[in-house]
């Protein structure tokens, strides 16, 4: 069974809403997709850290280049990651435009849904993550990170291992 299918069957137990330091949150370690993700990250030491996410580098490029980032989209790690996941160009362009809209929405000070994190990694004892893992909200957390937020409000869950 694939990791994604296993995750859909996990039972999450809500613990609390909490302010969590960005330093203590990482992308989720997914063994099925990790080989693809690894190819797009420049920092092997902290590969799953928020600062290494292709989402973040795309928004940083958007801040530097504005809408012209769409002209060079194929060269971004975000685009390459989505292609490796099997997404087509039109799907990726739609996703990027929605992502940029979300970024501008948050930048304008408008509220967004809380990020959902798991208090311990799904894959125990992996060498890449030993902290909170993003369950839902990769795009939202990337927006907040690029905008300079140090902490972020999260819904914190734990996995029922019964």
Buried (B, 14 or more C-beta within 10 A) or exposed (E): EEBEEEBEEEEBEEEEEBEBEBEEBBBBBBEEBBEBBEEBBEEEEEBBBBBBBBBBBBBBBBEEEEEEBBEEBEEBBBBBBBBBEEBEEEEBBEBBEEBBEBBEEBBEEEEBEBBBBBBBBBBEEEEBBEBBBBBBBBBBBBBBBBEEBEBBBBBBBEBEEE
